Amino acid sequence: MTETLWQRTDEWVGTEVEDSFVMINLETGTYLTLNATANAVWDMLETPHTQSAVEASLLDQFDVPAADCTTAVTTLLTKMHAMKLAAPV
């Protein structure tokens, strides 16, 4: 069984502001701020990646237990999909 590939959408743009990454949806004007973890995922999703690949990258970058990472990435991808930040490809 093949894992789903995720990629960010083109509806959002952003930039670093101090210690955060601020984004705006070009169609709706909605804005949000990503923390370091969400920003790392956003950067990765410039090209398609599986959830497992995202988790492996985060485990290399952050000191977090693998089970917590899986839970956090699952939650984040669900939220990103709901906000149209990222989608399965």
Sequence and secondary structure as in RCSB ss.txt:
>XXXX:A:sequence
MTETLWQRTDEWVGTEVEDSFVMINLETGTYLTLNATANAVWDMLETPHTQSAVEASLLDQFDVPAADCTTAVTT
LLTKMHAMKLAAPV
>XXXX:A:secstr
    EEEE SSEEEEEETTEEEEEETTT  EEEE HHHHHHHHHTTS EEHHHHHHHHHHHS   HHHHHHHHHH
HHHHHHHTTSEEE 
